[in-house]
Amino acid sequence: MTGRLVRRVGAGCLAATLLAACRSGGSEAAPTPSPIASVSSSPSPSASVSKSPRDVVAARYAEFWAVFWTAAATNAADDPRLLDLTTGAERTKLDGIFSTRRTHGRSGYGTSTPHVRSITVNGAVATVVDCHDSSRAGVKDDASGKRLTRGSATEDITVTMRLVNGRWRVSDIAVRTGGC
C-alpha cells in the first residue's frame, strides 16, 4: 500500500461508474481472495442461530453491491433497498452520481463480485477491505445502449460501514489506484 494514492468516490469508480478509467496499471501480487456468497435481501424466518457482527457485515456488504447495480441501471437513488444500505456521505455521493447520469442520458449496467480480503468490526464501525471485480459492469449510454466504460477485475477498495438504527450501512468507499 505504500506510495499509493487513495481517492474517495461514491460507490467507487468500480466498473468505471464515475470515470472511464479509475486506476492506472499496477501488478502488485496479492493472495487470491474468495468471492463472498450471494445473499438474500430478506432473512430466513427459520433462522434461529445468531450471526456474529462480522457475518452480518459481510452479508450487508454483499447485499449493497447487488442492490447498487440494480439501482444504477435506472439511476434510482431513492430505491428503498439502497436507502437501507447506505448512510451519510455515501448516500449523498450516490444521489449526485445518479443525478448526473440522468442529466447526461447514462446509466449503469452489469454486476460486480466482491472478493473480501478482511472485515474488522470495532463497535458501531466496520471496515471491509475488498479486491473487487467490476469487470462485468460499467456505464452505458441510454439512447444507444453503447457501453462507455468497463470496470476492472482488481479494484482495491476499503469500505467503511456504520451501524445505524440497528442496521449496517455503507458510509464511505475509498478506491486505491494500482489494483490489488
N, C-alpha and C positions, 0 to 999 in steps of 0.2 A: 504494500500500500504506500510505501514511502515515495514521495515525489509525485503522487497522482493528484490531479485536480478533482475536486468534488463540486458538482453542480446540483442544486436543489431544483427539482421540477415537479409540476403537478402530474401525478401518475407516471412519473418518469418520462423520459423520452423513449421509453420502451416502445418498441415497434415504431419508432420514429413518429410518435404521435404529435410531437411538437416541432421537431426539426427533421430535415431529410437525413442527417447523419448525426448521431448523438455522441459517438465516440471515435477517437482515432484508432488506428491499428495498435496492436499490442499482442504479445504472445506469451504472457506470463503463465507458467504452468500452475495448475491448481488441481486438487483432487476432484474427481468427477462426482458431483453430488447427485442424489437421487431425487426424482420429482416427487412432490407430495401428492398423495392420492386426492382425487376429486372428492368434493364433499357436497352433501345435500344442504340446501339452504334452510331446511326445517329439521329440528331434532326429531329423532325417533321416539314415539310415545312409549316404547317398551324399554328405553334406555334407563337403567337404574344405577349403572356404575358411574360414579362421579369422575369426571376427567380432570387431569391436572391443568393448572393455568397454561402451561406450555402447550398442551394438546388443544386447548380451546383457542389459543392464539394462532396455532398452526391451521386449524380449521377455518377460523375467521379470515386469515390471510389468503388462503386458497379461494375462499368464497368471494373475497374482494375482487380478485382477478377475473373470475368467471362473470361476476356482475358488471365489472368495469367494461369488459369488451361488449357485453350485451347493450349497456347504456351508450357506449361510444358509437355503436352502429347507427344510433338515431340522435346522438348528442343530447341524451336525456339526463341532464344534471339533476333533475328533480325526481328521478327514479327512486321510489321509496326504499328499495333494497340498497341502492348506493348511498342514500342519506343515512341509512342504518349502519353502514360500514365505514363511514368517513366522519371526520370532525375537524374543526379548526382550519388551519392553513390549507390542508389538502382539499377540503371541501371547496374552499374559496378558489383554489387553483383550478379544480375541475370545472367549476362554473365558468371561469374565464376561458378555459380551453374549449369547452363545448360551445360557448357563445361565439368565439372567434371562428371556429369551424363552420357553424351555421351561417355566419356572415359571408364566408368565402365559399360556401357550397361544398363543403368537405365533411367527411365522417370517418370513423374508424372501421376497420374490418378485421376479421380473424380472431384468433385466440393465442394465448401465451401459456407457457408452462413454467411454474415456479420450480426451482431446484434449491431448496432451502439448505443453507450450509450451517446455520446456527440460529437459535432463538434463546434470548435471555429475557427473563421476567424479573423486574425489580419493583415490587409494589404494584402501582397502577400504570407502570410504563413498561412496554416490551420492545425489544429490538430484534428485528428479523434481518439476517444477512442472507442474501439470495443471489445466485448466479442465474439470472432469469433468462429464459429463452422466449424471445418475442419474434422469432424469425418467420412465423406464420401470420404476422399481424402488421398493421400499419395504418396509413391514412390514404383514403381514396377520394377521387372527385365524384360528387354525387350525380352530376349530369351525365358524364361519360362512363362512370364506373371504373375508370382507369386507376390503377393502384399507383399512387405517387411516391410512397415511401414503404420501406420494409424494415422491420426491426432486426436486431442482432440475436444470435444464438447465445451470446455470453454477455449480458448486461450485468455489471457488478453493482448491485443496489443494496442500500441499507434503508429499512423501513422502520419508522417509529410508530408504535401503536399505543393508544391510551385507553384505559378502562373508564368509560363514561356511562353513567346510569346502568352499570352492571353489564355493559357490552364492550368488547374490544373493537376499537375503530382505528383505521389508518389515519394518522395525523400528519405524517411527513414522509416523503420519498426522496432519497438522495441517490443520484446516479454518479458513479465514478467513471472517469474516462479510462480507456485502456482495456476494458473487458475483465474477465475473471478466469 
